[in-house]
């Protein structure tokens, strides 16, 4: 008899919690999903994006060590715009952090931000945010997204989908014994786990236990160091 509580049983990812769904075919949007598991949910879920910029912002947000949850397309908020008209706006993401901070994220191309004077609009939206919706608002354009950092974040998301507690524990013990800089290749060699240790070291970097330059491609040649305030 099948045991529905068996951890080895396949469970499909939960659907997106987005309050707005885009048509599958649209000239205005490029709809897609990112599979992610946040600390708040501990289950794989689809996170919707309507553009490549949104997808990249999603990946970078998921890579933050102190992220608690990421809500896609949260409920719209009402505001009075610079012309005195009542309008609504829906943020692309609402990021919740482990310290309780909530940040509403708007993703737009820099050209549209300038052409539409969106910064002034965003100030009006921030002024009229309902109590408890968000503590801060953030505008993300392509200027804030570093290409290599995005590629690292995408690789991290892939590695997180291949959990390996044994390798994580081995690498964590090696990190606890570090007193200075070391290459990831040294950690891999000492672990005896090969590529499994590389993936674990990659995850540990974004878990806040290792310092590394995430704006450079993280590889076995990367130099890392234990963080003084390990997560």
Rosetta blueprint (number, residue, H / E / L):
1 X L
2 X L
3 X L
4 X L
5 X L
6 X L
7 X L
8 X L
9 X L
10 X L
11 X L
12 X L
13 X L
14 X E
15 X L
16 X L
17 X L
18 X L
19 X L
20 X L
21 X L
22 X L
23 X L
24 X L
25 X L
26 X L
27 X L
28 X L
29 X L
30 X L
31 X L
32 X E
33 X E
34 X E
35 X E
36 X E
37 X L
38 X L
39 X L
40 X L
41 X L
42 X L
43 X L
44 X L
45 X E
46 X E
47 X E
48 X E
49 X E
50 X L
51 X L
52 X H
53 X H
54 X H
55 X H
56 X H
57 X H
58 X H
59 X H
60 X H
61 X H
62 X H
63 X L
64 X L
65 X L
66 X L
67 X E
68 X E
69 X E
70 X E
71 X E
72 X E
73 X L
74 X L
75 X L
76 X L
77 X E
78 X E
79 X E
80 X E
81 X L
82 X L
83 X L
84 X L
85 X L
86 X E
87 X E
88 X E
89 X E
90 X L
91 X L
92 X L
93 X E
94 X E
95 X E
96 X E
97 X E
98 X L
99 X L
100 X L
101 X L
102 X E
103 X E
104 X E
105 X E
106 X E
107 X E
108 X L
109 X L
110 X H
111 X H
112 X H
113 X H
114 X H
115 X H
116 X L
117 X L
118 X H
119 X H
120 X H
121 X H
122 X H
123 X H
124 X H
125 X H
126 X H
127 X H
128 X L
129 X L
130 X L
131 X L
132 X L
133 X L
134 X L
135 X L
136 X E
137 X E
138 X E
139 X E
140 X E
141 X L
142 X H
143 X H
144 X H
145 X L
146 X L
147 X H
148 X H
149 X H
150 X H
151 X H
152 X H
153 X H
154 X H
155 X H
156 X H
157 X H
158 X H
159 X H
160 X H
161 X L
162 X L
163 X L
164 X L
165 X H
166 X H
167 X H
168 X H
169 X H
170 X H
171 X H
172 X H
173 X H
174 X H
175 X H
176 X H
177 X L
178 X L
179 X L
180 X L
181 X L
182 X E
183 X E
184 X H
185 X H
186 X H
187 X H
188 X H
189 X H
190 X H
191 X H
192 X L
193 X L
194 X L
195 X H
196 X H
197 X H
198 X H
199 X H
200 X H
201 X H
202 X H
203 X H
204 X H
205 X H
206 X H
207 X L
208 X L
209 X L
210 X E
211 X E
212 X L
213 X L
214 X L
215 X L
216 X L
217 X L
218 X L
219 X L
220 X L
221 X L
222 X L
223 X E
224 X E
225 X E
226 X E
227 X L
228 X L
229 X L
230 X L
231 X L
